[in-house]
Amino acid sequence: MLVDLRHPNADELAAMLAEARTAAEEAASERHCEFESDYLWSIEPIPFDAELVAMARDACVEVTGSDRVLTSGALHDAAELARIAPAAMIFTPSIAGISHAKEEDTADSDLIAGIEAFGLLANLVLTI
């Protein structure tokens, strides 16, 4: 089993990992199983620019009527860029929630909405 935890606050992220380990240890104990845990990899949360995130949210609402803030723990180019310059991202949903796998796919309508929201965001940024 692989546990992928994401949170914008490093302390909360550490607490989530401790809770996940405790829950797994308890479940294994109740079932008389052995439990072993390996820490594979992590990065400190990298915050995106609050103003750009707000603008991206506004663009998403204008295009789709809704928005949602997600914490990304993946090493997207934008995360590295955010270390030195203002950055934000617009995500589109993957069909059945499958992401970062060969089965990943996104509906054309969601891709179009993401492109339109990105275009609105780009126009907003260019007018600043």
Buried (B, 14 or more C-beta within 10 A) or exposed (E): EEEEBEBBEEEEBEEBBEEBBEEBEEEEEEEEEEEEEEEEEEEEBBBBBEEBBEBBBBBBEBBBEEBEEEEBBEEBEBBEBBEEEEBBBBBBEBEEEEBEEEEEEBEEEBEEBBEBBBEBBEEBBEEE
